[in-house]
Each structure stands twice: as C-alpha cells, then as structure tokens.
Amino acid sequence: MTNANGRQNPLHVAIVGSGPSGFYAAEALLRSGRDVCVDLIERLPTPFGLVRSGVAPDHPKLKQSIQVFERVLREDRLRFFGNVTLGRDVSVRELQASHHAVILACGAQSDRRIGIPGEDLTGSHTATEFVGWYNGHPDFRDRTFDLSCKVAVIVGHGNVAADVCRILAKPVDDLRDSDIAEHALEALSHREIEEIHVIGRRGPVQAKFTPKELRELGEIKGASAYVDPAECHTGAQSDIELASPTNTFAAKNAEIFRSFAKPAPSAASRTIRFRFYRSPMALHGADCVKGMTLSCNDLTGPAFSQVARANGKQEEVACGLVFRSIGYRSVPIEGVPFDDTRGIVPNERGQVLDDGAPIPGLYVTGWQKRGPTGIIGTTRADSLETVESLLSDLDRISAATKPGTRALCTLLAERGVPVVDLDGWQAIDAAEIARGQPRGKPREKFTRVGEMLRLVSDADS
Ligand code: NAP
C-alpha cells in the first residue's frame, strides 16, 4: 500500500508534546535514514513547550534551540497538530491503533507539594504559576500575585527558584526589551517587594543552582544578595562533597555564597537573602499568607546522601507572598502505566514498561521519562536514546501497514477539533513578532487560546 506521498508503508510515529524532548525525538527520527512520517501533537496552538513558556524572558540565549526546532517543523515528513489535547481529542489507544509507535514527551506538568498546613492559602503559589504567568502561558494568564507586600519567600534552591527571584528583583527597565508578557511587566512595575528570602532545607554545598544563575542574582541593579555568615557553615561531610573533583558546581557556588556573606545587607532597594538549613513547616494567615514557620535543620548521613533533619528550633518569617519551587512532577495519562513514587512513566531506555514488561510501540522521553532534572541539552541525549530503542524494535512494531497521519486527520475532523497546523503557527508567530515591534520586544505573545484560534481562522479564510 502507498500513502498520499506515494511511499510504501512508511513508519508512522506520533509524538505527544512539542517541547524540547518531543522535538529532539522528531529530529532523531527524521535523521535516522528510515522512511518515517512524524505527527507532532501539542495541547497548545503554539509549539516549543518550556522553551517558550518556561525559560526566563531575560535569558534569550537559552531560547536559541528554537531555531533548530523551527527547521524540524518545516520538514515535509513532519505534521504539526497544535491545539490537540491527549485524552480529550484523541486517546493513547487511538494513536496506538493508527501509528506504529507513540512517543510520549509531555514533560512534568505538575508540581511537587511540600505537604504542610496552609500550603494552599491565598498568596502561596507554585513557581510554575508565576513562571507561566510572566511567560504568557494561557493556563496562567489570569493568575494574580500580590506584589504589594514587602517580603516574599521562595522555597527551594534550584534554577527555577533563581528565575523567580530574578524576575521579582530585577528593575522592569531591564526586562522591557524581552519577550516577557505585557501584563506581567505592568504588574511588576508596581511591585513593592523589598526583601526576598530564598530558603534551602540543606546547606550551601547542596544548593542546586548552577553557578552562572547564582552569580547573576548578585549582579541585579538596585538589589543586594546577602548570606548571614553564621548560616553559611559546612560540616565534615559537606567538606568531603566540596573537595570532590566532580562536584565543581558546588565549589563555585560555595565561593559565590561566601562573596554574599557580609556583616549586614547593604542598603539596596531590594535584598535577596539566601537562607540555609531551613524547612517550611506551616504557612499562617486568616485569609491570605501573613507568615511562615521554619524549622531549623541539621544534616545527617554520609557525603552526597545527607538529608535535612529538624533540630527542634523554629523561626517565624513575616511575608505576604510565597513561591514553592521544589521541583516538578509528571501527571498520569489514561492508558499509560505511571510510577507514582517517582512521578514518571516506568521505562527501560525509553521503552514504556507495564509491570516490568515492555509495551510494544509505546515510548517516553524527557522529564516524563527521567524526572524533572537537567537542561535543554540533557534532553537531546535522552530523546536519542528513546529513538534508538524504538528503531531497535522496528521489526516488531512496523510489520503491519498503518494509516498514520491520514487517520489522525480524519478522527480530529470528525470530532470538530480546530487543529493549528504549521501555517497556523506561522501566522501566530508573525503576528506576535509584529505586536512586539512597537514596544522594542522580540515578540508580544498571545496569551489566550481563543485569540490564537481566531487569528488562525482569519488567516485561513
Ligand atoms: P531542582 O533543581 O531539583 O531544585 C529543587 C529544590 O527544591 C532543591 O533545592 C530541593 O532541595 C528543594 N526541595 C525539594 N523538595 C523540598 C521540600 N519538600 N522542602 C523544601 N525544599 C525542597 O528543581 P527546579 O529548580 O525546579 O529545576 C528543574 C530543572 O530545570 C533543573 O535541572 C534545573 O537546572 C533546570 N532549569 C535550568 C535553568 C537554566 O539553565 N537557566 C532554569 C530553570 C530550570 P534538596 O536538594 O534538598 O532536595
């Protein structure tokens, strides 16, 4: 049987999720030398996942991977299906029936919870909400953050916490020429925050910031990064960690933290206070957050496995805004096994496992495969591994002819799903760039799905 392009039984692969892991998987398949058709399915009308709506607007270099992804999008063996939600518009089972293989690349769409009283009080937010809001993600467009308080607390010592802290602390004039959403710029221009506490449950050696991101927090105009010298201590096990030649980030971070350790914070308009050995125990407030109880911790266990243990002392921090930035978590998908403890889809080199047995033709990549760690580059190697697993199983999965793209188009048309294809995305892209120009921004994103669908429909007619 030949398909619409006159090709004999090409390999039909559906990839769900158009963030970096989905794109790197598509690229690997298209470069594999096989006759392959890739259908790239995305919940939003816009591609690029966290590169568009996670990477901070003032870090444009980290968005350069989009140039690679755009080339992949333009390949004629790839079809983009934007505005298609897995589980609502099409199921995994249907994709398994129409395609030889399905690769899940849905990322980690939820957040870990701390599990303390008051966590859901008004004024307590996940970092994801704030990041999505300032990046113009439609899911978070209407979130509000009380930026009129004087003290904000960020829980977590990772790069997402660093992003949140930088956007909270940076003068808006230093963000104006970025692709930050206009509603966020406007709200940030009225902020009254004077102090930002960045709280880590372990010590300076265990902080997960990369040195570049940490150093940047000490270089913000009008802000001063501060560490209480008495809190910046390390014990014998941490010293072993520090001395390890493979732990270069920790050594650099320790040096940066030492440079922040001053007798008292300088008189800047904003102070970023890094706190160590502190865990949130409860948030307080009648209607909204007014404060947080912290436990003071000691570290126990051997080097590289040290855990924080409350030592019985407690402290109170008065604050009006809290961001929990303690890592992401994948969400279960109907019809797909899920490891609830690790928050990932169980897999062996990307091949999805059900009770330890491989499910033929079902694969996973990115944060949904390995958990929410690593940068965009890490994801490339991860997706290559998943595609290798898929290709090593070709005899088994490609024996039958499958309808692929054709069946997916028919099914979505029958269900009346307004699919945004490559032309649709290019219309959105061009309009965003044009909207940004008068403001000196690389683009002004559309932040509502309805707006984007109307634009695509107008461009079609
Ligand atoms: P992360 O790097 O895993 O950091 C999470 C932080 O939360 C850690 O300090 C962790 O402390 C803390 N934490 C976890 N559970 C906690 C709890 N119950 N109570 C208190 N603290 C808790 O996660 P992330 O910041 O979300 O970043 C995710 C990935 O994206 C990382 O690989 C990051 O490098 C990457 N990223 C990169 C960039 C960039 O390159 N510019 C920007 C953003 C994100 P413990 O160490 O004690 O667990």
Boltz pocket constraint, residues with backbone or C-beta under 6 A from the ligand:
constraints:
  - pocket:
      binder: B
      contacts: [[A, 54], [A, 59], [A, 62], [A, 112], [A, 113], [A, 114], [A, 155], [A, 156], [A, 157], [A, 158], [A, 159], [A, 160], [A, 161], [A, 163], [A, 199], [A, 200], [A, 201], [A, 202], [A, 206], [A, 207], [A, 208], [A, 210], [A, 213], [A, 278], [A, 279], [A, 280], [A, 325], [A, 326], [A, 327], [A, 328], [A, 372], [A, 373], [A, 374], [A, 375]]
      max_distance: 6.0
